[in-house]
């Protein structure tokens, strides 16, 4: 099961097309992880280096075409995840469009 932070309340999502209204990239999961989008899939990325350093950046960790796969990767790698970001992931369609 994914771990949620209690600092951010989970937003209400619209009844119709929940992920469409929430599509915004990148989606920040915590200070070390985020999700970006490309035409084929969602990409889970990890921050390398310190954010304030010249050589910091993001490296790709997982490429996911399904919501289930993305949730599995987030659970396996990311640790504690922002509750709003988790709600966004859970509102995605089953397959990347």
SERO-4910 file (N, C-alpha, C, O; in steps of 0.05 Angstrom, whole numbers):
BEGIN
 pado doro    nc1    nc2    nc3   cac1   cac2   cac3    cc1    cc2    cc3    oc1    oc2    oc3
  Unk    A     17    -24      0      0      0      0     18     25      0     38     26     14
  Unk    A     10     45    -15     25     70    -16     23     85     10      2     84     23
  Unk    A     44     99     17     44    115     41     36    143     34     47    155     15
  Unk    A     19    155     49     10    182     45     21    201     66     26    192     89
  Unk    A     26    226     58     32    245     79      6    257     88    -13    259     73
  Unk    A      5    266    113    -20    277    123    -20    308    121    -40    320    128
  Unk    A      1    319    110      3    348    108    -15    360     87    -24    383     90
  Unk    A    -21    345     66    -37    356     44    -63    341     42    -63    317     40
  Unk    A    -86    355     43   -112    341     41   -116    331     13   -107    343     -7
  Unk    A   -129    308     10   -135    297    -16   -158    313    -28   -179    316    -16
  Unk    A   -154    324    -53   -174    341    -65   -198    325    -75   -195    301    -81
  Unk    A   -221    337    -76   -244    325    -89   -239    325   -119   -229    345   -130
  Unk    A   -246    304   -132   -243    303   -161   -270    304   -175   -289    294   -164
  Unk    A   -271    315   -199   -297    316   -213   -307    288   -220   -291    269   -223
  Unk    A   -333    286   -222   -345    260   -228   -338    251   -257   -335    227   -262
  Unk    A   -336    270   -275   -330    262   -303   -302    268   -310   -292    290   -304
  Unk    A   -289    249   -321   -262    252   -331   -243    263   -310   -231    285   -315
  Unk    A   -239    250   -288   -223    261   -266   -194    267   -273   -184    288   -265
  Unk    A   -181    250   -289   -153    255   -295   -150    279   -314   -130    293   -312
  Unk    A   -169    283   -332   -166    305   -351   -164    332   -337   -147    349   -345
  Unk    A   -179    337   -316   -178    362   -303   -153    365   -285   -146    387   -277
  Unk    A   -140    342   -279   -117    343   -262    -91    340   -276    -69    341   -264
  Unk    A    -91    337   -303    -66    333   -318    -49    358   -316    -55    379   -327
  Unk    A    -27    355   -302     -7    376   -300     19    362   -296     21    343   -280
  Unk    A     39    371   -310     65    358   -308     87    378   -304     84    400   -314
  Unk    A    107    372   -290    111    347   -275     94    346   -250     85    367   -239
  Unk    A     89    322   -241     74    317   -216     96    310   -195    110    290   -198
  Unk    A     98    327   -175    118    323   -155    107    305   -133     86    310   -121
  Unk    A    121    282   -129    112    263   -109    124    269    -82    110    266    -61
  Unk    A    149    277    -81    163    285    -57    188    300    -66    191    306    -90
  Unk    A    207    306    -48    230    322    -56    249    307    -74    267    320    -86
  Unk    A    247    280    -77    266    265    -94    253    252   -118    267    243   -136
  Unk    A    227    252   -120    213    238   -142    192    255   -155    179    271   -142
  Unk    A    188    250   -181    166    264   -196    158    246   -220    172    227   -226
  Unk    A    135    253   -232    126    240   -256    124    260   -278    113    282   -274
  Unk    A    134    253   -301    131    270   -325    116    253   -346    113    229   -342
  Unk    A    108    266   -367     92    253   -387    105    256   -415    118    276   -420
  Unk    A    103    236   -431    110    238   -459     88    225   -476     69    214   -464
  Unk    A     89    226   -502     66    215   -518     60    186   -513     38    177   -519
  Unk    A     79    170   -504     75    141   -501     69    132   -473     56    112   -469
  Unk    A     79    147   -452     78    136   -425     83    158   -404     90    180   -411
  Unk    A     78    150   -379     87    166   -357    115    157   -349    121    133   -351
  Unk    A    131    176   -341    159    170   -333    163    178   -305    160    201   -297
  Unk    A    171    159   -288    179    164   -260    208    172   -260    225    157   -270
  Unk    A    214    195   -249    241    206   -248    250    210   -220    235    218   -202
  Unk    A    276    207   -216    289    211   -190    309    234   -192    324    236   -212
  Unk    A    309    252   -172    328    274   -172    355    263   -166    359    248   -147
  Unk    A    375    272   -181    403    265   -175    417    290   -166    412    312   -177
  Unk    A    433    288   -147    447    311   -135    429    327   -117    406    319   -113
  Unk    A    439    349   -108    423    367    -91    410    388   -108    422    398   -127
  Unk    A    385    396   -102    371    415   -119    385    442   -122    382    455   -143
  Unk    A    401    450   -103    414    476   -105    442    475   -118    455    495   -120
  Unk    A    450    452   -127    477    448   -139    475    450   -169    454    446   -181
  Unk    A    498    457   -181    499    461   -210    493    436   -226    481    437   -247
  Unk    A    501    413   -216    499    388   -231    475    371   -222    475    347   -227
  Unk    A    455    383   -210    432    368   -203    414    365   -228    417    380   -248
  Unk    A    397    346   -227    379    341   -250    361    317   -244    360    308   -221
  Unk    A    348    307   -264    330    285   -261    338    262   -279    347    266   -301
  Unk    A    336    237   -268    342    214   -284    317    196   -285    303    194   -265
  Unk    A    313    184   -308    290    167   -312    293    141   -297    315    129   -297
  Unk    A    272    132   -283    274    107   -268    255     86   -279    263     63   -282
  Unk    A    230     94   -286    210     74   -295    193     87   -317    188    111   -316
  Unk    A    185     71   -336    168     80   -358    142     63   -356    143     39   -358
  Unk    A    119     77   -352     94     63   -346     72     70   -365     67     94   -369
  Unk    A     59     50   -377     37     55   -395     10     52   -381    -11     60   -391
  Unk    A     10     39   -357    -15     35   -343    -14     48   -315      7     53   -304
  Unk    A    -38     55   -305    -40     67   -278    -30     46   -258    -16     54   -239
  Unk    A    -37     21   -261    -29      1   -242      2     -2   -241     13     -4   -219
  Unk    A     15     -1   -264     44     -3   -265     57     21   -252     77     19   -237
  Unk    A     45     45   -257     56     69   -245     53     69   -215     72     76   -200
  Unk    A     30     60   -205     26     58   -176     46     38   -164     56     42   -142
  Unk    A     50     16   -177     69     -5   -167     97      7   -165    111      2   -145
  Unk    A    106     22   -186    133     33   -185    135     55   -164    155     56   -150
  Unk    A    115     71   -161    115     92   -140    117     79   -113    132     88    -96
  Unk    A    102     58   -109    102     45    -83    129     32    -77    139     33    -55
  Unk    A    142     21    -98    167      7    -94    190     26    -90    208     19    -74
  Unk    A    191     49   -103    214     66   -103    212     91    -87    233    101    -77
  Unk    A    189    103    -84    187    131    -77    183    137    -47    187    160    -39
  Unk    A    177    118    -31    173    124     -2    147    139      2    127    133    -10
  Unk    A    148    158     20    124    174     27    118    193      4    136    208     -5
  Unk    A     93    193     -4     84    209    -28     64    229    -19     47    224     -2
  Unk    A     65    253    -31     45    274    -26     17    263    -32     13    251    -53
  Unk    A     -2    268    -14    -29    258    -17    -43    268    -42    -57    254    -55
  Unk    A    -38    294    -49    -51    305    -73    -40    291    -98    -55    286   -117
  Unk    A    -14    286    -98     -2    272   -121    -12    244   -123    -17    234   -145
  Unk    A    -15    230   -101    -26    203   -101    -55    203   -111    -62    185   -127
  Unk    A    -71    222   -103    -98    225   -113    -98    229   -143   -115    218   -158
  Unk    A    -79    245   -153    -77    249   -182    -71    223   -197    -83    217   -217
  Unk    A    -52    208   -186    -45    182   -199    -69    163   -199    -75    151   -219
  Unk    A    -83    162   -177   -107    144   -174   -129    152   -193   -146    136   -200
  Unk    A   -130    178   -201   -151    187   -219   -144    183   -249   -161    189   -266
  Unk    A   -120    174   -255   -112    170   -283   -129    148   -295   -139    130   -281
  Unk    A   -132    148   -322   -145    126   -336   -128    100   -333   -104    102   -326
  Unk    A   -139     77   -338   -125     52   -336   -100     51   -353    -79     41   -345
  Unk    A   -102     62   -378    -79     62   -397    -72     90   -405    -90    107   -408
  Unk    A    -47     95   -409    -37    122   -419    -50    127   -446    -50    109   -463
  Unk    A    -60    151   -450    -72    157   -476    -56    176   -492    -63    183   -515
***
